[in-house]
């Protein structure tokens, strides 16, 4: 994530140089004037009403000017991630997104803007907690939600059940901002925290992310474990205790089952 604040001459113009990448942007405050291919637009965020927009791959894009009170957050989505992402969206969603040259939340209802705000919050959380080697893998299910929110917002459609699923998934992801959550690997713990049944959580995760809650929980915990291994001097025994494993053998078995290598092999290969 890159953050730009104010009309700093060192920042402007901001240019998307990798045409094969996409940008997910959040204008938290202020005004910006942008150029997309050969057309110019002005976006304004007033009184806390943030503006969200996508710059698709293949588009030439630059930010020409921004106000002194501008606060802009930019997330880059790599070409490799997009190749994985687009098939998950389906032909209808891809067609709808591609039918609008500039995809923005400006004309969307507050409901969709709120969902986009939650998705961007989760992007920031995941970026801080996920190691670089797992970043694209861990982002993909959240990116699916974000792109589909843009898609539904453009069409001004979205069922009550769809909105509820989005909200539950966002709450599910937000649980991982709590340190306590990394000590639990039981789906029932997360279902209880969300006040839903295990079966309903399974259905939502499968429908929205294409994975079971257990798979998502394990992926997130493994990502946090690998991040801890790469960025701290804690021993494997200390890490095992930190993540509430009954013993180091259970920790090693869990890690190998989810990564294909033991914690020692991982440290030797990457640290």
Buried (B, 14 or more C-beta within 10 A) or exposed (E): EEEBBBBEEEBBEBEBEEEEBBBBBBBBBBBBBBBBEEEEEEBEBEEEEBBBBBBBBEBEBBBBEBBEEBBBBBBBBBEEBBEBBBEBBEEEBBEBBEEBEBBBBBEBEEBBBBBBBBBBBBBBBBBEBBBEEBBBEBBBBBBBBBBBBBBBBBBEEBEEEBBEBBBBBBBBBBBBBEEEBBEBBEBEBBBEBBEBEBEEBBBBBEEBBEBBBBBBBBBBBBBBBBBBBBEEEEEBEEBBBBBEBEEBEEBBEBBBEBBEBBBEEBBEEEE
